Structures are given as C-alpha cells and as structure tokens.
C-alpha cells in the first residue's frame, strides 16, 4: 500500500472512500433533536457521519439496502445510511430523492 492510500478498515458498503468529488448533493443538512442528543451524549461530530454518508460508506446496512443506494446514485432516488453509536444506539441519515435535504435522525423519529 502506498503512502497516499488511506489505511481504512474495509466495510462492504464502502463504494468510494476517497472521492475527488462528492457522490451526490446533500442539500440542506438538518438533524432531529434525538440525533443531536445521541451525538452529544457520545461526544461525536455529526460531520464525521455525514462525510461517511456522502462518500458512500452507508454504515451498517444489509446487501439489499447497499444495492438500493447504488441504484439511487444512478436513478436519483432516496439514499439511506445507518450507523451504530455506543451500546445499542443507531443514527440514520437520509438524503431525499430530489437531493434537497439530508436528515440525521433516530429510527424512532422516522
């Protein structure tokens, strides 16, 4: 591995770990109160998760959801990511089909 290649753990949902340009437009970034509180409790930055989402690291998704995201990049439908936070916490990130907004939320807030 050369010095220019990031030494990141492989995850099967990663499709573009070092993009020269973003995979899609995020639109307006918004977060629900629950998502903000979860990130605060664990002293985490929302931008780390938004960046992962933006780069095609969809987090903890099954193969069907990963394939749906890959199709969404081609056909302009909704994009979805899910990340484990702490013990049992889960953060979802959804970018709307029209790319007007990206929302960080808890599953219970969907």
N, C-alpha and C positions, 0 to 999 in steps of 0.2 A: 504494500500500500504506500503511495507517495505521500509527502507532507501536505499536499493540498487537499487530500480527501479527508473529510471529517470522519473520526472514529466513533460512529454512532451505532448503537445496537440495532440489529435488523428486526424489523417488525413486518409481517406480511402485508400490512395496509399501507406501508410507505411506498409511494409511487414516484416521488420527486423530492429527495432530501436536500438538494442544493440547487433550487431553480434560479436561472438567470432572470426570469420574470415570473410573476405570480401565476398560479394556475387559473385563477378566476378573480373577479372583483368581489370584495367583501361587502360593499355598500356601507350603509350606516351601521356602526357597531353599537349594540345595546346589550345590557345584562339585566337579568331579573334580580330582585332582592335576595332570593335564595342562593343564586350563583355567586353573587358578591359576598354574601356571608360565608359560604363554604370556602371560597378562596381566601378570605380574610382569616378564618379560623386556622388555616394551614399555612398562612403567610406565603401565598403563591401569587404570582402575577398572572392576570388574565391574558396578557400579551404572549406569554410562552405557549399557551394552549391555542390561541388564535393563530399564531405563527405555524404551529404544527398543522392545524386545520388547513390553512392557506397553502401549505406546501404539500398537501396530500397525505399527511400522516393522520389517518382517520381514527387512530386510537384503538379501542377495544371493540371492534366490530367483527361480526361473522363474515364469511366469504360472500354471502348473498348481498349484504349491505355494502361491502367494499366494491363489488361489481356494480351495484346500483350507483354508487358515487362515480365510478369510472364512466358509466353511461351518462350520468348527469353532466360531467365535464364536456361530453361530446354533444348532448342534446339540449342542454340548458335547463335541466330540472333541479330540484332541491338537493342540496348537499348536507350530509349529516356526519358528525363525529361524536364519539363517546369516550370519555377519559375517566379512569379510576382516580379518585382523590382520597388519600388516607385510608382508614378502615371502613370500607363499605360505601363511601361517598362516590357519587358519579356526577360528572359535568357533561352536559350535552352542548354541542354547538351546531346550529342550523343556519345555513345560508339559503335564503329564499331563491326560488327558481328564476325570478327576474333580476337577481343579484342586487336588489335594493337595500337589503339589510342582512346582517349576521347577528344572531342572538345567542348569548350564553345563558343557559338555564339548567334547572334540575329536572329530572324526569317527571317529578310530581307537579311541576309547573307547566307541563306541556298541555 
